[in-house]
Amino acid sequence: MFIRMNTRAVDYIKQDGTDKVISGSPTAEKFSTHEWQLVRSSDAKSSGHSGITSQTCPKCGADVKMNQSAKCPYCGSMLRSSDFDWILSSIKEITP
């Protein structure tokens, strides 16, 4: 499954304490389109739950969030599961 997202962002850095802009621009907007690819096993079944779910590392039990490295940030083990409905496989910027 592919999902396309149109985004609008500003990119700038402020100096601590003074709020002086030291790089970038708080008013220059950047528009782009990203394509996310989601995959799942052909035998995976939707759980029927909606909303946010929490996952834990199967090795150390730490709470983990989705990340592009697919590694537990605490113990470094690979996070793999055929239990999840959909897995984010790639993010590609379509337009600069």
N, C-alpha and C positions, 0 to 999 in steps of 0.2 A: 504494500500500500504506500502511495506517495501523498504527501501533504505539502502544499505550497503556502508559504506565509510571506505576506508583504509587510515590511517593517519600516519604521521611521525612528531615527536615533540622532542624538547629539553626542559629541565626544570632546570632552575638555577636562582639564585638571585645575583644581583650585589650591592655592597655598593655604596650609593649615593656619587657623587663627585670623587671617586677614580676608579670606574669601576672594583674594585677587586671582584672576584667571592667569595661569602661567603657561598654559599651552592649549591649543584647540580653540573652539568657539562654542559658547552656550546657545548661540542662535543659528548656527549653520547646521541645517538638517541633512542627514544622509538617508536616502531611500534605497532599499534593496529588497530582493526577493530570494528566499531560501527554500530549498526543497529538502524535506525530511523523508527518509525511507524507513518504514516500519516493517518488520518481518515477524513471522511466528511459525511454529511447527504446523504442518498440515493436520496433525491430530490434536492440536490444542483446542480447548473449548473455552468460550467466554465464561467468566465466573458469575456474571449477573450482578456483581457489586458495582456501584458507581461511586465516584468521588476519589479522594486521595487514599492510597494504601501505603502502609509502611512495610519495609523489608529489612531483614537482618542477614548478616553474613553467615553462611552455613558452617564456616570453620570456627570463628571466634564469637559469633552472636551479636556483634556490634550493629547498631542501626546504620544502614547505608542508604545513600541517595543515588539516583541515576547519575552516572558520569560517563564520559567518553572512553575512559581507560578500561572500564569493566573490572577494576580491581578494588578490593576493600581498602579504604584509606588507612585502616588501623593495622591489619595483619598482612596485607598485600596479596591475599589469595584471590584467584580469578572468580568472578561472580558469573556463574552460568546457571541457567534454569530453563527447563522446558515447562515449568509450572506457570510462567507468566503468559498472559494473553499476547501482548505485542512487545517487541524489543526494538529500540531505536538502533538502526543499523548504520546510518550515515546522515550527515548534514552537508549539503552542497549549496554554495552561493550561486544563484543563477545570474543575477545582475550585480555589477559593482556599485 
